[in-house]
Amino acid sequence: MNLSNILIFLGFSVGYISAQCTPPTGSASCNANVIYYAGGSCTFYDSLCNVLTTIPAAEAIWSCSPAKAKWVLVNPVAGGYYEFPNYTNTAPQVDLRKYTQPFWKSDTIFNELILLTGAGSSANLMFEPQQILGVSNYNYQTQFNLNVDYSLNGRTITQISPGLSAGYSTTFGSGLENVQHSSWINVTYIPNQANWGADSLTRFRGGQLSNTLSKLNAQQNITVQALGMSITAGLNVSGFAGDPNNFTPNTPYMKSYIEMFAEQIRREYGVGVTLFNSSCGGKTAKWGDDYCIPLVNPNQPDLVLIDFGMNDIWGNTSNAQFRTYMQSMMSKMRQGNPNVEFILIANMLPDVAGMGAPANGNLLMKGFESELLGLESQGVVCFNMTQLSDSIYQRKGAKHCTANSLHPNDYLARWYAQGLFELIRPQPNTSVTNTLPGPSVTVNMRPNPSSGPVWIEWEGFLKSQPVQIRCLDMHGRLLYQAYHQGAKAQLNSNLFNEGVVFVFVEQGNLRAAHKQSISR
């Protein structure tokens, strides 16, 4: 009996095992969960040539391919099928540890973006700087000097020399004024965050996402999927390649908040994350409701981020309809995946003073925000970027946060990523007290976040004898163990990943413990 007969005898399909089939005549190879254009209706097939879904021509002219897609047959075939990958092969030139450190509690703000348009133009920083560490152009190649190239008054930077705005450029397309990536100025500084009052918008909500958190805390890999529009796809961040008519990818080639969110999960929880981004420009909540089953359900995600609203504010979607579409989407996804959980994103406000935004866009977006907040329940959390962007705009001005009136620049996209991760950020093990009675230990990273040294200092121990230092991560894994003499030790920061670290200092019967959030 040959191998094929043995497999059939055991009840296996030879075709299934080999994952081979003869694709339909005239079909083209395709990829799953990517933006595409087709000149006719599309029938998508999986790798076994099973029909996944058929998309009518009116939709297929610009859409996202379904999950598990391997082949596509376009009718008429002459219409063609073209895919638009979101990014080039150029790697992001950003330090993701620094870029995803929460702005509102980091002791160093890295590369906050401002827009200067000529001598005398000015821009507000998000926080008042205690010290400016550096001001550079978009690609970091040109450094600017205080009182030579710019002046500083409180939070306000004012341009002096023309060099600061040398890269400033805008183009007009799709009814929008698009600020090119070369226009932005990077400011790195030590902030004073004393008057920041929006912490409630960026708090831990993991208790409502218990299925996802249970897997993460158990060190199990997860699948994350995004379903949304152009903002979700990454349009107008510096690394996005799918809009060549209006933007060319440029330094620092940052990816969207979706990719940064997934990378934070990988880094801080130490698990694998399979990421699918089924988002396409111009789509509304109705599109998400119409196509969520073929786009999402075959992937069986643990967590789905649903992000609509910016295209719904044009008067075609009422608040009640928006809520109904959201409820319907979640119901359809739960039918095929009962344990799936959701983060609903109340979208950023448009810049109503900019070209192409509806004058009542803010009011309409706040209406959608209210509906999403009303859908919160166990397994459903709303990330309120509507209120958060409102607070940011009041401090900086919308034009310093947006690539055009409808899309975030790299800076505001980082707020998306940081705020989303804060919902599920690893929490300290409360069974370990911050300090034990008697001897004490403190931990500092100077500066934090950075690649600088980690200092561990202790009191209440005999200085004539060495102490043993042990550092563990939140899962109890040993990161460092050694003996040290004196009252402090300098450790290399490369020993630690970003996240919560527990430090124990022991000497005979004397013992002290400290939990520390390490930022990089």
BELNORRA-V372566 format. One record per pair of residues at least 4 apart in sequence whose C-alpha atoms are under 6 Angstrom apart, sorted by sequence separation. I is the first residue (numbers start at 1). GAP is how many residues later the second one is. If there is no record, write none. Layout:
i,gap
I,GAP
I,GAP
This chain:
i,gap
5,4
8,4
15,4
45,4
46,4
96,4
102,4
136,4
145,4
146,4
147,4
152,4
172,4
210,4
213,4
216,4
228,4
231,4
243,4
244,4
257,4
264,4
265,4
266,4
288,4
292,4
293,4
317,4
334,4
376,4
385,4
389,4
393,4
403,4
408,4
415,4
421,4
472,4
473,4
506,4
7,5
15,5
45,5
55,5
116,5
137,5
144,5
146,5
152,5
172,5
215,5
230,5
235,5
266,5
312,5
352,5
376,5
393,5
402,5
403,5
408,5
472,5
506,5
45,6
136,6
151,6
171,6
266,6
402,6
403,6
446,6
472,6
505,6
44,7
45,7
136,7
151,7
171,7
352,7
402,7
472,7
505,7
44,8
135,8
136,8
150,8
170,8
241,8
401,8
445,8
471,8
504,8
44,9
135,9
150,9
170,9
240,9
373,9
445,9
471,9
504,9
43,10
150,10
170,10
239,10
444,10
470,10
503,10
43,11
149,11
169,11
238,11
401,11
444,11
470,11
503,11
42,12
149,12
238,12
443,12
469,12
502,12
42,13
349,13
443,13
469,13
502,13
41,14
169,14
239,14
442,14
468,14
501,14
41,15
167,15
168,15
238,15
239,15
442,15
468,15
501,15
41,16
167,16
238,16
239,16
441,16
467,16
500,16
40,17
441,17
467,17
500,17
440,18
466,18
499,18
440,19
466,19
499,19
439,20
498,20
439,21
498,21
38,22
46,22
234,22
498,22
38,23
46,23
47,23
285,23
346,23
463,23
37,24
45,24
46,24
37,25
45,25
36,26
45,26
128,26
474,26
21,27
36,27
44,27
128,27
284,27
35,28
36,28
44,28
284,28
473,28
19,29
35,29
43,29
458,29
472,29
34,30
43,30
125,30
457,30
472,30
33,31
34,31
42,31
124,31
457,31
471,31
33,32
42,32
124,32
456,32
471,32
32,33
33,33
41,33
123,33
456,33
470,33
32,34
33,34
40,34
41,34
123,34
455,34
470,34
32,35
40,35
122,35
455,35
469,35
32,36
40,36
122,36
289,36
297,36
454,36
469,36
32,37
121,37
303,37
305,37
343,37
345,37
348,37
349,37
454,37
468,37
31,38
121,38
302,38
303,38
304,38
305,38
306,38
307,38
341,38
342,38
343,38
344,38
345,38
346,38
347,38
348,38
453,38
468,38
31,39
40,39
120,39
286,39
303,39
343,39
346,39
347,39
453,39
454,39
467,39
30,40
39,40
119,40
289,40
346,40
453,40
467,40
29,41
30,41
39,41
119,41
348,41
29,42
38,42
28,43
38,43
119,43
28,44
37,44
138,44
27,45
37,45
27,46
36,46
138,46
233,46
36,47
118,47
138,47
351,47
35,48
36,48
117,48
137,48
313,48
323,48
357,48
35,49
116,49
136,49
319,49
136,50
221,50
223,50
225,50
229,50
230,50
135,51
221,51
222,51
223,51
224,51
225,51
226,51
227,51
228,51
229,51
230,51
313,51
354,51
135,52
219,52
221,52
223,52
225,52
226,52
227,52
229,52
134,53
134,54
229,54
351,54
133,55
350,55
133,56
350,56
132,57
131,58
131,59
129,60
130,60
129,61
130,61
129,62
128,63
127,64
128,64
115,69
114,70
449,70
450,70
113,71
114,71
449,71
113,72
440,72
113,73
439,73
112,74
111,75
112,75
111,76
436,76
111,77
224,77
110,78
223,78
226,78
228,78
435,78
109,79
223,79
224,79
225,79
226,79
227,79
228,79
435,79
109,80
224,80
228,80
434,80
108,81
434,81
108,82
107,83
139,112
87,153
86,154
87,154
86,155
86,156
257,156
261,156
260,157
84,158
93,159
257,159
92,160
257,160
92,161
92,162
208,170
209,170
208,171
237,172
237,173
176,179
176,180
175,181
63,217
202,217
206,217
204,218
205,218
206,218
203,219
204,219
203,220
204,220
179,224
178,225
178,226
177,227
66,228
67,228
66,229
268,231
33,245
126,269
126,270
125,271
124,272
115,285
114,286
113,298
102,316
100,318
107,341
98,422
97,423
